[in-house]
Structures are given as C-alpha cells and as structure tokens.
Amino acid sequence: MIRVALLSKWHVHAVDYAKQAQDHPNLSIEAVWDEEAARGREWAEELGVDFIDRLEDIWNDSSIDGVIVTTPTSMHKEVITAAAEHGKHIFTEKVLTLSGQECREVLDTIEKCNVNFMISLPRLTEDYYIYAHDTINDGKLGTVNMLRCRVAHNGAVDTKNHPNGWLPGRFFNEEQCGGGAFIDLGAHPIYLANRLLGQPSAVSARLKSLLGRGVDDHSAAIVEYQSGALASLETSFLSSGSPFQLEIYGTEGTILIEDKHIRMKGNGRTDEWIEPKRPAPLAMPLEQWAAAIENGEDVSISMQDALHLTLINEAAARSHQEGRRVTINQ
C-alpha cells in the first residue's frame, strides 16, 4: 500500500485527486496539510484522516511514501523540492512552476533524489490524443504544418447561483496563480500542441482581461515550432457552451476533433471524411504514478512535458507584457 498525504485544497482539482486516491486499491490517504489551516482541518475531517499543521512533520514521517500537491502554484517550487529531498514521491497539479529557471531547478532536484514524479496532464492519456499522435507518426497527414486547439469554459461568468462565476476567487490572484486563464486552462492546448508538434521555438500571445479582475480571462497565442509548424492556442474563462476543439492540418490530411468526436480526411481519401476506430486510452496520471511507485512501470507523461509547458507560459506572459514575439530558450 502506498501511503500519501494531500498537500492543500487550494486547487479546484484537489477534491478530484483525493477521490481518485480513495478509489485506487493501492493508495491510502493518511494525512492532510493546508496552508489555510481551517480549510485543511475541515477537509481532513471529511476524509477521516489526520490534519498536520507543519509540513516538516510530513517530511519527517517515514510512513508517508508520497504527496499529492495541489497548493497555490507559487508554492510549488518550495513544496515539491522539499518533498523530493525527503524522499517523497510526487504527484502535482499543473503548472509545475512560474518560470523556466525554477522548473529546471525543481526537475533537477527530483532527478537527483530519484523519486517518482507525475504532473497531471490528463489529456495526454485520452483516446483522441493517442489517435492524433499515432496518425501523425505514421505519416498519414504528410507534413503537419498547422494546429489549432481551444479549451474554454464559463468559470468567470456571473450566474444566479455564482455571482462572480463558479471559479474560486483565488484563481484570479496573480501572486498565487502566476496568471489567469492561459496559465491554468490554457495549459491543455499548450501541452497537447507540444506533444504533437515537437520542440517549441517562439511565442506571440495576447492575454486579455474583459472583467478586469487582475489576470487574463481570455487569451490566445501563436506558438512556433522548430519543425516550422504553427499552433494557434485559445482559452477562456468567459465561454459558455464552448466545445473542446483540436484541429491538425498536414500536406496529405486533416484531423478534426470536437469534444470527443474524431473525423479524419486524407491519406488517400481526400474527398471523404471518416470516423476512425478509436484506440484504447491510457491509464490516468494518478494511476500511472501509483504503478510507477509500486511496480517500477514507465509513465507516459515526462519531465520534458512539464518543462515545455512552463517555458511557453513564461514566454507568453513576456510576449503580452512587451508586445512582441518571444523566442524560447531551451
């Protein structure tokens, strides 16, 4: 049994990961820590586990094998570095850190300490991503030259039940989050494009705030890749009913994905859209993490995924602030 501690209920997905851990036959939640003690005590009581006031007590508890980190992003470097240095396996919410330099330092520490690491980039386990990846690698689209991806929701839109939107107010705290829609929800288009197009080389971005709550609430970026391909990435906290969209264009074919519907044209069928057979999805990130700890199994989400996500977020913020195209220093 892998004994884990939950570190903070700050992120909206903290409850999801706790439920996944509860449902996993080889994971046991043993304790909760939270930077807001009252919130942490309440959560620990709900889960029927101990609340720990001091992180040091978790680090020094040899019975705790790993941690699930859902703290403010601004705390990731400190918390994840300490976890690695104390031999705790690490599962963390995106993004890893607020800068490329911090990201490299954290990843270096994790490698040095030889603990299992997983960052939650769940769309890399979905069947539509696997289909797109395999189709590109098999050459069925020819030379891929353009990708568009949109992930958006209405989390900041006023409603009767949620006068300020259903996202918690802390998601508009730039100091804690490092940004708004692009760094959070925009992570999904970013890491999907990175996986499908390769090494990113430059970013041109506009991170806009319609509501004026201190961070961007709708954003778009053009990302250039070393292959010569371009990605148009879009996100928003202001879109009601917006479907997930992933479009991939090549010299010999096109893939269109909307929500979970897949269509493909090309590869000898230039006039006919087909709905291809879907591959099996991969195990979810938390399941892969547990299997890596228990059985040494390989994981499908890498440290490079975490680094490239951070580098594009950092470059996008600079691009918006400075009003220019920003190259990415690998």
C-alpha positions in Angstrom: 0.0 0.0 0.0 1.3 3.5 -1.0 0.6 5.9 1.9 0.1 9.5 0.7 -0.5 13.0 2.2 -2.7 15.6 0.5 -1.0 19.0 0.4 -3.6 21.7 0.2 -7.1 22.0 -1.1 -6.3 25.3 -2.9 -6.7 23.9 -6.4 -10.2 23.1 -7.8 -9.0 19.6 -8.8 -7.8 18.7 -5.3 -11.1 17.0 -4.5 -10.9 15.0 -7.7 -7.4 13.7 -6.9 -8.5 12.8 -3.4 -11.4 10.8 -4.8 -9.1 9.1 -7.3 -6.7 8.2 -4.5 -9.6 6.9 -2.3 -10.8 4.7 -5.2 -7.4 3.3 -6.0 -6.8 -0.1 -4.4 -3.1 0.6 -3.8 -3.3 4.2 -2.4 -4.2 5.2 1.1 -4.7 8.8 2.2 -3.1 9.2 5.6 -3.0 12.9 6.2 -3.9 16.4 5.0 -1.8 19.6 5.2 -3.1 23.0 4.0 -1.6 26.5 4.1 -5.0 27.6 5.3 -5.4 25.5 8.5 -9.1 25.9 8.9 -9.7 24.6 5.3 -7.3 21.7 5.8 -8.8 20.6 9.1 -12.3 20.6 7.6 -11.1 18.5 4.6 -9.2 16.1 6.9 -12.3 15.6 9.0 -14.4 14.9 5.8 -11.8 12.3 4.7 -11.4 10.8 8.2 -7.7 11.4 8.3 -5.3 13.5 10.4 -4.6 17.1 9.8 -0.9 18.0 10.0 -0.1 21.6 11.0 3.5 21.6 9.9 4.9 20.4 6.6 8.1 19.4 8.4 6.1 16.7 10.2 5.1 15.2 6.9 8.6 15.3 5.6 9.9 13.6 8.7 7.2 10.9 8.7 8.8 7.8 7.2 5.4 6.1 6.8 4.4 8.7 4.2 5.5 7.5 0.8 4.2 10.2 -1.5 2.4 13.5 -1.7 -0.3 14.9 -3.9 0.4 18.6 -4.4 -2.5 21.0 -5.1 -1.1 24.1 -3.4 -1.0 27.6 -5.0 1.3 27.4 -8.0 3.5 30.0 -6.3 4.3 27.4 -3.6 5.2 24.5 -5.9 8.9 25.1 -6.0 9.3 25.2 -2.2 6.9 22.3 -1.5 8.0 20.0 -4.3 11.7 20.5 -3.8 11.3 19.7 -0.1 9.2 16.6 -0.8 11.9 15.3 -3.2 14.7 16.0 -0.8 12.8 14.0 1.9 12.3 11.0 -0.4 8.6 11.5 -1.1 7.1 10.6 -4.5 5.4 13.5 -6.1 2.1 13.9 -7.9 1.4 17.5 -8.8 -1.2 19.7 -10.5 -0.2 21.8 -13.5 1.7 24.0 -14.0 4.9 23.0 -12.3 6.4 26.4 -11.6 6.2 30.0 -12.7 9.5 30.2 -14.6 11.7 28.1 -16.7 14.6 28.5 -14.3 12.5 27.4 -11.3 11.2 24.5 -13.4 14.7 23.3 -14.3 15.8 23.5 -10.6 12.8 21.5 -9.4 13.3 18.8 -12.0 17.0 18.6 -11.3 16.2 18.0 -7.6 13.7 15.3 -8.4 16.1 13.5 -10.7 18.9 13.8 -8.1 16.7 12.4 -5.3 15.4 9.6 -7.5 11.7 9.9 -6.6 8.8 9.1 -8.9 7.2 12.3 -10.4 4.0 12.8 -12.2 2.4 16.1 -13.4 -1.3 15.9 -14.2 -1.7 16.5 -17.9 -4.7 14.2 -18.3 -5.5 14.9 -22.0 -2.3 13.1 -22.9 -4.0 9.9 -21.8 -7.2 10.4 -23.9 -8.0 8.2 -26.9 -8.3 11.2 -29.3 -4.8 12.4 -28.4 -3.4 8.9 -28.9 -5.2 8.7 -32.3 -3.8 12.1 -33.4 -0.3 11.2 -32.2 -0.2 7.8 -33.9 -1.7 9.2 -37.1 0.9 11.9 -37.3 3.8 9.5 -36.5 2.5 7.1 -39.2 2.8 9.8 -41.8 -0.8 9.7 -42.7 -1.2 13.5 -42.6 2.0 14.1 -44.6 3.9 17.1 -43.2 2.0 18.7 -40.3 2.1 22.4 -40.6 -0.8 23.9 -38.6 -2.6 23.0 -35.4 -5.5 24.8 -33.6 -6.6 23.9 -30.1 -9.3 25.5 -27.9 -10.2 24.7 -24.3 -12.6 27.1 -22.6 -15.3 27.3 -20.0 -17.5 29.9 -18.3 -15.9 29.8 -14.9 -15.8 33.6 -14.6 -19.2 34.3 -15.9 -21.8 35.7 -13.5 -24.8 33.4 -12.9 -27.7 33.4 -10.4 -26.0 30.8 -8.3 -22.5 32.1 -8.7 -22.5 36.0 -8.9 -18.7 36.0 -9.6 -18.6 32.8 -11.6 -18.0 29.3 -10.3 -14.2 29.5 -10.2 -13.0 30.4 -6.7 -11.7 33.9 -6.3 -8.2 32.7 -5.6 -7.9 31.7 -9.3 -7.8 35.5 -10.0 -4.9 36.0 -7.6 -1.9 36.6 -9.8 0.6 36.2 -7.0 -0.7 32.7 -6.2 -1.5 31.6 -9.7 1.1 33.3 -11.8 -1.6 34.4 -14.3 -5.1 33.6 -15.3 -6.9 31.7 -18.0 -3.8 31.0 -20.1 -1.6 29.5 -17.4 -4.4 27.5 -16.0 -6.9 26.3 -18.5 -4.6 27.2 -21.4 -2.2 24.5 -20.2 -4.2 21.8 -22.0 -3.8 23.3 -25.5 -0.2 24.0 -24.8 0.9 20.5 -23.8 -1.2 18.9 -26.5 0.4 21.1 -29.2 3.9 20.5 -27.7 3.4 16.7 -27.9 2.0 16.7 -31.4 4.4 19.3 -32.9 7.7 18.9 -31.1 10.1 21.5 -29.8 8.6 25.0 -29.3 10.8 27.9 -30.5 8.8 31.1 -30.1 5.5 32.6 -28.8 3.3 35.6 -29.7 0.5 36.0 -27.2 -2.3 38.3 -26.1 -3.6 37.7 -22.5 -6.7 39.8 -22.2 -8.9 40.7 -19.2 -12.5 41.6 -20.1 -13.7 41.6 -16.4 -10.7 43.5 -15.0 -10.1 41.1 -12.1 -6.4 41.3 -12.2 -5.5 38.4 -14.5 -6.4 37.4 -18.1 -9.8 35.8 -18.5 -9.5 35.0 -22.3 -6.3 34.6 -24.2 -4.7 33.4 -27.5 -1.2 32.5 -28.6 0.6 31.6 -31.7 3.4 29.1 -30.9 6.1 28.4 -33.5 7.9 25.0 -33.5 11.3 24.0 -34.7 9.7 21.9 -37.4 8.2 25.0 -39.0 4.7 24.2 -37.8 2.5 26.8 -36.1 -0.1 26.3 -33.3 -3.0 28.6 -32.6 -3.9 28.1 -29.0 -7.1 29.6 -27.4 -8.6 29.6 -23.9 -11.2 31.5 -21.9 -13.0 31.7 -18.6 -15.8 33.5 -20.4 -17.2 31.0 -22.9 -20.5 29.2 -22.2 -21.0 26.1 -24.3 -17.6 26.2 -26.0 -16.6 22.8 -27.2 -13.1 21.3 -26.9 -11.6 21.6 -30.4 -8.4 20.2 -31.8 -7.6 20.6 -35.5 -4.5 19.3 -37.1 -3.6 20.1 -40.7 -1.0 18.4 -42.9 0.0 18.3 -46.5 -1.9 15.0 -47.0 -4.7 15.0 -44.5 -6.6 16.7 -41.7 -7.9 15.6 -38.3 -10.8 17.4 -36.7 -11.7 16.7 -33.1 -14.6 18.4 -31.3 -15.3 17.3 -27.8 -14.7 13.6 -28.2 -15.8 13.2 -31.8 -13.0 12.4 -34.3 -13.1 12.9 -38.1 -10.2 12.4 -40.5 -9.8 13.3 -44.2 -6.8 12.4 -46.3 -4.4 9.5 -46.6 -5.9 8.6 -50.0 -9.4 9.6 -49.1 -9.2 13.3 -49.9 -12.9 13.7 -50.6 -14.3 11.6 -47.7 -14.5 12.3 -44.0 -14.1 9.1 -41.9 -14.7 8.4 -38.3 -11.7 6.3 -37.4 -11.6 3.4 -34.9 -10.6 4.8 -31.5 -7.6 3.4 -29.7 -7.8 2.5 -26.0 -7.0 5.3 -23.7 -4.0 5.2 -21.3 -4.3 5.0 -17.5 -5.0 8.3 -15.9 -1.9 10.2 -14.5 -2.6 9.2 -10.8 -2.9 5.6 -11.8 0.4 5.7 -13.7 2.1 7.4 -10.8 0.9 4.6 -8.4 2.1 1.9 -10.8 5.5 3.5 -11.2 5.9 3.6 -7.4 4.7 0.1 -6.8 6.0 -1.8 -9.8 8.5 0.5 -11.5 6.3 0.9 -14.6 7.1 3.6 -17.0 4.9 6.7 -17.2 3.7 8.4 -20.4 4.0 12.0 -19.1 7.5 13.3 -18.8 9.6 16.0 -17.2 10.1 17.4 -20.6 6.3 17.9 -20.9 6.4 19.8 -17.6 9.3 22.0 -18.8 7.9 22.9 -22.2 4.6 23.8 -20.6 6.4 26.2 -18.2 8.6 27.7 -20.9 5.6 28.5 -23.2 3.7 30.1 -20.3 6.7 32.2 -19.3 7.2 33.3 -23.0 3.5 34.1 -23.4 3.5 36.3 -20.4 6.5 38.2 -21.7 5.1 38.4 -25.1 1.9 40.1 -23.8 3.8 42.4 -21.5 6.3 43.5 -24.0 4.1 43.4 -27.1 6.4 41.3 -29.1 7.3 37.8 -30.3 9.4 36.0 -27.7 11.9 33.2 -28.5 12.1 30.2 -26.2 15.5 29.4 -24.6 15.6 25.6 -24.4 
